[in-house]
């Protein structure tokens, strides 16, 4: 199966997480989450490896905005990203990086 679209979007997510964060870390994470959501849209995750499914589950957990309030209109992902610890940010970055590598490999690039 070809995963060039997913590889492209995960690469964009990885790029969003790189320094410098000209609009701030929270917005960079929100931008990465947007790219991840595009990569995963209509993707049958059940056909992926267990490792890929774990990385996706990790990211989906961080991306879940249930109960997040956005009174200033910053975007719920940006609001949630402001609550992340350094450990959270490391987990997100590692999951994005591993998943981007996985899609690159599976796409044959």
trRosetta pair geometry for C-beta under 8 A, 3 or more apart (Angstrom, degrees):
i j d omega theta_ij theta_ji phi_ij phi_ji
1 47 7.1 58 -6 137 163 135
1 106 7.3 -5 74 160 84 112
2 107 6.0 58 -159 -133 59 80
3 6 4.4 -45 -176 46 93 117
3 7 5.5 103 119 -29 87 94
3 103 4.6 -128 132 -157 132 88
3 106 5.1 38 19 95 138 110
3 107 4.4 -113 62 -69 80 97
4 7 5.5 -54 -143 38 31 114
4 8 6.2 35 156 -22 65 105
4 107 5.1 126 -71 -150 58 137
4 109 7.3 94 -109 -30 82 133
5 8 5.7 -54 -150 34 29 112
5 9 6.4 21 156 -13 65 109
5 39 7.1 168 129 -126 79 63
6 9 5.9 -57 -143 41 31 106
6 10 6.0 25 159 -14 67 110
6 39 4.5 89 -136 -163 66 96
6 40 7.7 76 -122 -68 103 44
6 43 6.6 76 -85 -98 127 144
6 103 4.5 -134 112 -139 104 143
6 107 7.6 -174 62 -58 92 123
7 10 6.1 -57 -141 41 26 106
7 11 6.2 31 155 -22 61 109
7 100 6.9 94 -147 -158 58 64
7 103 4.1 -167 -79 126 71 108
7 104 4.9 116 -138 -78 119 56
7 107 4.8 -67 -32 -3 144 152
7 109 6.4 116 164 36 165 133
8 11 5.8 -58 -151 35 26 113
8 12 6.6 27 151 -18 63 105
8 39 8.0 -177 70 -98 64 98
9 12 5.5 -50 -150 35 35 113
9 13 6.5 39 149 -21 65 102
9 35 4.8 173 -176 178 80 84
9 36 7.0 147 143 -89 108 24
9 38 4.9 -153 -133 90 141 103
9 39 3.5 -169 91 -69 134 95
10 13 5.3 -46 -146 34 38 116
10 14 6.4 43 151 -21 65 101
10 35 7.1 153 -86 136 24 110
10 36 7.0 60 -101 -102 68 68
10 39 5.4 74 -49 -107 78 162
10 96 6.4 175 -163 -168 86 74
10 99 5.4 -135 -139 111 142 95
10 100 3.7 -172 134 -94 114 77
10 103 5.4 130 25 32 144 142
11 14 5.6 -49 -148 35 33 113
11 15 6.4 36 150 -20 63 105
11 100 5.5 122 -71 -150 54 122
11 104 7.7 88 -65 -69 108 110
12 15 5.5 -51 -148 36 33 115
12 16 6.5 40 151 -25 64 101
12 35 4.4 -158 95 -133 106 145
13 16 5.6 -49 -151 29 33 114
13 17 6.8 27 152 -16 62 105
13 31 7.9 174 -123 119 57 70
13 32 4.1 84 -158 -156 79 78
13 33 7.7 102 -131 -45 112 19
13 35 3.9 -161 -65 86 83 126
13 36 5.1 70 -99 -53 151 81
13 39 7.2 -66 -21 -13 131 137
13 96 5.1 -134 121 -150 116 124
13 100 7.1 -157 62 -69 101 117
14 17 6.0 -62 -158 35 33 109
14 18 7.1 43 146 -35 64 100
14 32 7.6 96 -50 -129 20 112
14 96 5.3 169 -82 139 72 113
14 97 5.9 99 -117 -90 117 63
14 100 5.0 -20 -39 -41 133 164
15 18 5.6 -46 -157 13 39 118
16 28 5.3 163 161 -170 81 73
16 29 7.7 148 130 -85 112 17
16 31 4.2 -158 -150 102 139 110
16 32 4.1 -168 82 -67 128 78
16 35 6.4 177 -8 2 138 136
17 28 6.0 123 -104 150 38 111
17 29 7.0 56 -102 -92 86 59
17 32 5.2 37 -51 -75 93 146
17 92 7.4 -173 -113 118 140 103
17 93 5.4 166 165 -110 150 90
17 96 6.3 136 -8 69 150 158
21 24 5.6 -15 138 150 114 8
21 25 4.9 20 169 -74 174 50
21 27 7.3 139 -180 61 102 87
21 28 4.4 -84 -129 -32 105 140
23 27 4.1 -65 114 82 110 150
23 28 6.8 153 65 -50 87 73
24 27 4.9 85 66 13 88 102
24 28 6.9 -151 98 -9 44 90
25 28 5.5 -59 -149 36 33 114
25 29 6.3 32 156 -18 69 104
25 81 7.0 -161 123 151 79 116
25 89 7.4 -29 -180 -115 128 139
26 29 5.8 -55 -152 36 31 110
26 30 6.4 32 150 -18 65 106
26 74 8.0 7 126 158 131 132
26 78 4.7 80 144 -162 105 73
26 79 7.8 69 -176 -59 133 13
26 81 3.9 143 -144 97 71 114
26 82 4.6 0 -99 -64 139 75
27 30 5.3 -51 -145 38 37 114
27 31 6.3 42 152 -22 66 102
27 78 5.5 10 -89 -116 57 117
27 81 7.7 -173 -38 75 22 151
28 31 5.6 -50 -149 34 31 113
28 32 6.5 33 150 -19 63 103
29 32 5.5 -51 -149 35 34 113
29 33 6.3 38 150 -22 65 103
29 77 7.0 -155 114 156 85 98
29 78 7.5 139 71 -108 91 51
29 81 3.8 156 76 -131 135 137
29 84 7.0 171 -120 15 172 151
29 89 7.3 -95 -87 -118 129 88
29 92 6.7 22 -136 136 108 162
30 33 5.5 -50 -148 34 33 115
30 34 6.7 40 150 -24 63 99
30 75 5.5 90 -158 105 147 135
30 77 3.8 129 -124 106 85 111
30 78 4.1 -27 -52 -65 147 74
30 81 5.6 -109 -47 -13 81 144
31 34 5.6 -48 -154 27 34 114
31 35 6.8 32 150 -15 64 102
32 35 5.7 -56 -154 37 36 110
32 36 6.3 37 149 -21 68 106
32 92 7.5 103 105 159 145 118
32 96 6.3 -40 -177 -104 128 153
33 36 5.4 -52 -145 37 34 115
33 37 6.3 38 155 -23 66 102
33 59 7.9 172 -117 -179 74 98
33 62 7.8 -132 -98 111 114 97
33 63 5.0 152 -145 -114 115 103
33 77 4.6 -157 66 -151 152 144
33 81 7.8 -136 -18 -64 132 118
34 37 5.8 -53 -150 33 30 111
34 38 6.7 30 151 -17 62 103
34 77 7.3 -159 -47 41 78 168
35 38 5.7 -54 -153 35 34 112
35 39 6.4 36 150 -21 66 105
36 39 5.5 -54 -149 35 34 114
36 40 6.2 16 159 -7 68 112
36 59 5.6 -134 -171 167 152 140
36 63 6.8 -138 90 -74 134 145
36 96 7.0 -92 -81 -109 118 98
37 40 6.1 -64 -142 45 29 101
37 41 6.4 51 154 -50 64 95
37 63 7.0 161 -67 -166 97 150
38 41 5.7 -34 -148 0 31 119
39 43 7.1 -3 142 -28 59 146
39 103 7.7 -78 -165 -77 127 166
40 43 5.1 -97 -155 31 45 124
40 45 7.3 11 -151 -69 99 109
40 56 6.6 130 -108 -144 129 115
40 60 7.8 179 -179 -76 174 102
43 48 7.9 30 154 -38 113 124
44 47 4.8 52 106 2 105 112
44 48 8.0 166 104 -19 62 84
45 48 5.5 -49 -164 19 52 118
45 52 7.7 -159 -156 120 80 100
45 53 5.8 109 166 -112 102 84
45 56 5.7 -148 -134 99 129 165
46 53 7.8 50 -103 -99 32 128
48 52 3.9 -95 160 89 124 133
48 53 5.5 157 86 -53 106 79
48 56 7.4 92 72 -12 155 139
49 52 4.7 96 56 8 81 101
49 53 6.9 -143 96 -4 43 88
49 102 7.2 -130 40 -159 123 130
50 53 5.5 -55 -147 38 33 114
50 54 6.4 37 153 -23 66 103
51 54 5.7 -54 -152 32 31 112
51 55 6.6 27 153 -15 65 103
51 98 7.4 -110 160 157 108 124
51 102 6.8 -173 105 -100 111 142
52 55 5.8 -53 -148 37 34 109
52 56 6.3 34 153 -18 66 107
52 99 6.3 101 -138 -123 75 82
52 102 5.1 179 -89 145 101 158
52 103 7.9 108 -126 -57 126 74
53 56 5.7 -55 -146 38 31 112
53 57 6.2 34 154 -21 65 106
54 57 5.7 -53 -147 36 30 112
54 58 6.4 35 152 -22 63 103
55 58 5.6 -50 -151 32 33 115
55 59 6.5 28 153 -14 65 106
55 95 4.4 159 -156 -157 85 85
55 98 5.3 -149 -101 89 144 114
55 99 4.4 -175 127 -64 143 103
55 102 7.3 171 31 5 152 146
56 59 5.8 -58 -149 40 32 108
56 60 6.1 32 154 -20 68 108
56 99 6.8 114 -63 -111 69 138
57 60 5.7 -53 -141 38 30 111
57 61 6.4 38 155 -25 62 103
58 61 5.8 -57 -157 30 28 113
58 62 6.8 18 152 -9 63 105
58 91 6.4 -132 180 163 125 105
58 92 7.8 -169 138 -97 104 47
58 95 4.5 -147 91 -103 131 150
59 62 5.8 -58 -151 41 35 107
59 63 5.9 29 153 -17 70 114
59 92 6.9 95 -111 -135 75 73
59 95 5.2 -172 -55 127 92 138
59 96 6.9 104 -95 -69 127 72
59 99 7.3 -34 -26 -17 141 156
60 63 5.5 -59 -138 44 32 110
60 64 6.5 53 155 -46 64 92
61 64 5.9 -36 -154 2 29 116
62 80 7.8 146 173 136 65 127
62 84 7.5 36 -151 -99 111 124
62 88 6.8 140 -119 -173 119 101
62 91 7.4 168 -62 101 137 110
62 92 5.5 -170 155 -91 176 106
63 77 6.8 -16 -143 -114 71 105
65 68 4.2 -72 -171 29 82 132
65 76 3.9 69 -161 142 149 130
65 77 6.4 -84 -71 -69 128 56
65 79 7.8 83 -141 64 112 106
65 80 5.6 -123 -109 -37 83 139
68 76 4.5 113 100 -158 130 102
68 79 5.4 141 178 93 116 123
68 80 5.1 -56 -108 -63 149 99
69 79 7.2 -134 79 166 45 161
70 73 6.3 90 147 -88 103 23
70 74 6.0 -139 -155 46 99 73
70 75 6.5 -138 -137 89 145 2
70 76 4.9 -95 -49 -75 129 68
70 79 5.2 -137 -97 -27 82 147
74 78 4.6 -111 142 86 103 131
74 79 5.7 126 76 -56 117 84
75 78 4.4 78 71 9 97 107
75 79 6.9 -169 90 -10 48 85
76 79 5.4 -51 -144 37 37 114
76 80 6.1 35 158 -17 68 105
77 80 5.8 -55 -145 40 30 108
77 81 6.1 36 153 -27 65 107
78 81 5.5 -51 -143 32 31 116
78 82 6.9 40 155 -27 60 97
79 82 6.1 -52 -164 21 31 113
79 83 7.8 23 145 -15 59 102
80 83 5.8 -59 -166 29 45 111
80 84 7.4 58 142 -40 69 93
81 84 5.6 -33 -160 0 47 119
84 88 3.7 -133 -160 93 92 137
84 89 5.4 113 136 -53 126 79
84 92 7.3 -19 -151 -13 152 137
85 88 4.7 109 49 2 68 100
85 89 7.2 -129 98 -2 41 86
86 89 5.6 -53 -150 37 35 113
86 90 6.4 38 150 -21 66 103
87 90 5.6 -52 -149 34 33 113
87 91 6.4 35 153 -19 65 103
88 91 5.7 -56 -151 35 32 111
88 92 6.4 30 152 -18 66 106
89 92 5.7 -52 -146 37 32 112
89 93 6.1 31 156 -18 65 109
90 93 5.8 -56 -144 39 29 110
90 94 6.1 27 158 -17 65 109
91 94 5.9 -57 -144 39 26 109
91 95 6.2 25 158 -18 63 109
92 95 5.9 -59 -147 37 27 108
92 96 6.3 25 156 -17 64 108
93 96 5.9 -56 -147 37 28 110
93 97 6.2 27 156 -18 64 110
94 97 5.7 -57 -145 39 29 111
94 98 6.1 26 160 -16 66 108
95 98 6.0 -55 -141 40 28 108
95 99 6.0 23 160 -15 63 112
96 99 6.0 -62 -145 42 25 107
96 100 6.1 28 157 -22 64 109
97 100 5.8 -54 -145 35 26 111
97 101 6.5 26 156 -16 62 106
98 101 5.8 -56 -151 38 30 111
98 102 6.3 33 151 -24 65 106
99 102 5.4 -50 -145 33 34 115
99 103 6.4 30 157 -15 66 103
100 103 6.1 -55 -147 39 29 105
100 104 6.3 33 152 -21 63 107
101 104 5.6 -55 -148 36 31 115
101 105 6.2 30 156 -18 66 108
102 105 5.8 -58 -150 37 28 110
102 106 6.2 20 156 -13 66 111
103 106 5.7 -56 -138 43 32 107
103 107 5.9 30 160 -20 66 111
104 107 6.0 -63 -147 39 23 108
104 109 5.2 -88 -162 72 75 95
105 108 7.7 40 172 -67 30 27
